[in-house]
Amino acid sequence: MNNTLDELAEQSGIDIRSAHWARVYSFAQLIVRECDRLNLKQSLELSGVVTDTEHGSGFDSVCLDTVKRVEQYLAGNAFAQHFGVAE
């Protein structure tokens, strides 16, 4: 993993030199993996649109609805809601 987690820890005031940081870092990695899982779900939604457009009936209203749903998900606060920290 790159230095992003270290930079975020520094911004939040966590001492990355402490033994406690290893546990925090591990926890952060789990959060990142969960976000990846959620993104994969959206990617699979869009893959269906690509498949339908390239090999199926073309870009229809179902495809448009899927693209709109994924766009709203990405533009919204889905991660915050998923982790229960939405404002």
C-alpha positions, 0 to 999 in steps of 0.5 A: 500500500502506498503512503496515503494511509500514513498521510491520512493518519498524520492528518488525523493526529495518529502517531504512526511510530507507535505500536498501536499504528499497526492495528490502526493500519490493519483496520484501515486496510480492511476498510479499503478492501470493503470499499473495493468490494462495493466498487466491484459491485458497481463495476459489475452493474456497468459490465452488464450495460457494456455487454448488452450494448456490445453483444445484446439488444443495444443501449436500452432503457434498462441500460440507461436506468443502470447507468443512472443508478451507478452514477447516483451511487458514485456521486452520493455518500454511499460509502459514508452510509455503508459505514454508518457515518453519513451526515 
